[in-house]
Amino acid sequence: MVKSLKDLLAEANGSVPKLSPAEAAEKMRSGDVLIVDVRDPTEVQQTGRIKGAVNVSRGMLEFRADPESQYHNPVFQKDKPILLHCASGGRSALAGKTLQDMGYSAVYNIGGFKDLAEGGIETEPA
C-alpha cells in the first residue's frame, strides 16, 4: 500500500513518544542521553543548536545510526536514550520511527528547536 506523508507522520507520531520541553529538560538532566538535531546544517548555522546536541541531517540518519555503515557515528548506541528534534517536530518524528525500525528502543521526539529554546532548554552557537 502506498503511504502519503500524512500517513507516515501519523504512524511515526503514534509510535515515537513526544516529550514537552519540560520533559525533555528532565531527561537531559537525568544524564546519559544522546540529543540529535536532524535539521540541515544550514538551519543549525542560522539558529544555533541545543547544547550538546549532535547534528545529523535527516538524510544521513540511517548511515550514521547503522553500526555496519562506513559512515556510522559511534555516539549512536542502541542502549542509550535518544532525544530527537528538528525545526517543528515532523522530521524528528519520522527520524524516531526510522531509529525504532533499526532497533533503537528508547527514542523520543522532543519537537522543534524554537519551542525547546523558548521552553528554557540551553542552546549554543553552531
Order of alpha helices (4+ residues) and beta strands (2+ residues): alpha-alpha-beta-alpha-beta-beta-alpha-beta-alpha-beta-alpha-beta
